[in-house]
Amino acid sequence: MNRRSAPRLLLLVAVLASVAWAGTAPFKVTPIVNQDGRVLASFSAPSAFSAEAEHAMRSGMLLTFTFTVQLRRPSTLWVDRTLAETTVMSSVKYDSLTGGYQVSKAHDGRIVASERKVREPEVVRWMTTFDQVPLNGGEPLERNAEYYVTVRLRTSPRSGFFLWPFGHEDGGRAGFTFIR
């Protein structure tokens, strides 16, 4: 290998790694700013419903997806500022006697919906899709400023090495500019 091909090889590896990483992003996040200037986040993560999650659900265990949704403002010199944060959860429990699924959704610890589902695709959609989750910040958005919404997922029950202190979390992110 000569001196000219080493930088090209390094560039090729970096591009392939970024394409592979971007291709595995399991979340689609859509921030929405309503007429009042409040931010709502809609998101879906169907690929988060893994084979392990499906196995846990079919065993009759309570399966819970906990999503942490944050509204943040980027900073050039310091850590990005969190303007608002909320937690939403979806859970499912399979009833082997009836063959149905009891599903529920919670927002900041309060149950907001509970239903009974029969088909598994409906359960996956229920567990992995949230529409217009409000992000209530204390201060109004600044005009012509950049913001972004992040969504992180934590699954319970967890799989893997239980003594490891750092959990693996999946997530997504979408940025926007507030123009008024």
C-alpha positions in Angstrom: 0.0 0.0 0.0 1.4 3.4 -0.9 0.9 6.8 0.7 -1.8 7.9 -1.7 -4.1 4.9 -1.2 -4.1 5.0 2.7 -6.2 8.2 3.0 -8.6 6.9 0.3 -9.0 3.6 2.2 -9.6 5.4 5.4 -12.2 7.7 3.8 -13.9 4.6 2.2 -14.1 2.9 5.6 -15.5 6.0 7.3 -18.2 6.4 4.6 -19.2 2.7 4.8 -19.4 2.9 8.6 -21.6 6.0 8.5 -23.9 4.4 5.9 -24.1 1.2 7.9 -24.9 3.1 11.1 -27.5 5.3 9.4 -29.1 2.3 7.8 -29.7 0.7 11.2 -31.5 3.7 12.8 -34.7 2.0 13.9 -36.7 5.2 14.7 -38.6 7.7 12.7 -39.1 10.9 14.7 -41.3 13.8 13.5 -41.4 17.0 15.5 -44.5 19.1 15.1 -44.9 22.8 16.2 -48.5 23.7 16.6 -50.1 27.2 16.3 -49.4 28.0 20.0 -45.6 27.3 19.5 -45.8 24.0 21.5 -43.8 21.1 20.3 -45.4 17.7 19.7 -43.4 14.6 18.8 -44.7 11.7 16.7 -42.5 8.7 16.4 -42.4 5.0 15.4 -39.9 2.3 15.9 -41.2 -1.0 14.5 -37.8 -2.5 14.3 -37.5 -2.1 18.1 -39.9 -5.1 18.4 -37.1 -7.7 18.2 -37.3 -11.4 18.3 -36.4 -11.3 22.0 -39.3 -8.9 22.7 -41.6 -11.2 20.8 -40.4 -14.2 22.7 -40.9 -12.4 26.1 -44.4 -11.3 25.0 -45.5 -14.8 23.9 -44.3 -16.3 27.2 -46.9 -14.3 29.0 -44.4 -11.9 30.7 -45.3 -8.2 30.9 -43.3 -6.5 28.1 -42.8 -2.7 28.6 -41.2 -0.2 26.2 -40.3 3.0 27.9 -39.6 6.0 25.6 -37.9 9.1 26.9 -38.6 12.1 24.6 -36.6 15.3 24.9 -36.7 18.7 23.3 -33.2 20.0 23.1 -31.4 23.0 21.8 -27.9 22.6 20.4 -25.0 24.5 21.9 -21.7 25.2 20.2 -19.5 25.5 23.3 -21.2 23.5 25.9 -23.6 20.5 26.4 -26.9 20.8 24.6 -29.7 22.2 26.7 -32.7 20.1 27.5 -35.8 22.3 27.3 -38.5 19.7 27.9 -38.6 16.0 28.7 -41.4 13.5 29.0 -41.7 9.7 29.4 -44.2 7.5 27.6 -44.6 3.8 28.0 -46.4 1.0 26.2 -46.9 -2.4 27.6 -48.4 -5.7 26.6 -49.3 -9.0 28.4 -50.3 -12.1 26.5 -53.2 -14.1 27.9 -52.6 -17.7 26.9 -56.1 -18.8 27.9 -58.0 -16.4 25.5 -55.2 -15.9 23.0 -55.5 -12.1 23.3 -53.2 -9.3 24.3 -53.9 -6.7 26.9 -52.1 -3.5 25.9 -51.8 -0.1 27.6 -50.1 3.2 27.1 -48.9 5.6 29.9 -47.7 9.2 29.8 -45.6 10.4 32.7 -46.8 7.4 34.8 -50.5 7.9 34.1 -52.4 5.3 32.1 -53.9 7.1 29.1 -55.3 4.2 27.1 -55.9 0.5 27.6 -57.3 -2.0 25.0 -57.5 -5.6 24.1 -55.9 -6.7 20.9 -56.2 -10.1 19.1 -53.8 -9.7 16.2 -50.0 -9.5 16.7 -49.4 -6.8 14.0 -51.8 -4.5 15.8 -49.9 -5.1 19.1 -46.5 -4.3 17.4 -48.0 -1.0 16.0 -49.5 -0.2 19.4 -46.2 -0.8 21.2 -44.0 1.1 18.8 -46.0 4.1 17.6 -46.9 7.3 19.4 -48.6 10.3 17.9 -48.3 13.9 19.0 -46.6 13.4 22.4 -46.6 16.9 24.0 -43.3 18.4 25.1 -44.2 21.1 27.6 -41.3 23.4 28.2 -41.2 26.3 30.6 -40.1 28.9 28.1 -41.4 29.7 24.5 -39.3 28.7 21.5 -36.9 31.4 20.2 -37.5 32.5 16.6 -35.2 31.3 13.9 -33.4 28.9 16.3 -32.4 25.3 15.8 -33.9 22.6 18.0 -34.1 18.8 17.9 -36.2 16.1 19.5 -34.5 12.9 20.7 -36.3 9.6 21.5 -34.6 6.8 23.5 -36.1 3.4 24.2 -35.5 1.2 27.2 -37.1 -2.3 27.1 -38.2 -4.3 30.2 -37.5 -7.2 30.8 -34.0 -6.6 29.7 -31.9 -9.3 28.1 -28.1 -9.7 28.2 -25.6 -9.5 30.9 -27.5 -8.4 34.0 -24.4 -7.2 36.0 -23.4 -4.7 33.4 -24.3 -1.2 34.9 -24.9 0.5 31.5 -28.0 -0.5 29.6 -28.2 -0.5 25.9 -30.7 2.0 24.6 -31.9 2.5 21.0 -33.0 5.9 19.8 -33.8 8.4 17.1 -33.4 12.1 16.5 -34.9 14.8 14.3 -34.0 18.5 14.1 -36.0 21.5 13.0 -35.7 25.3 12.8 -38.5 27.3 14.5 -39.5 30.0 12.2 -42.4 32.5 13.1 
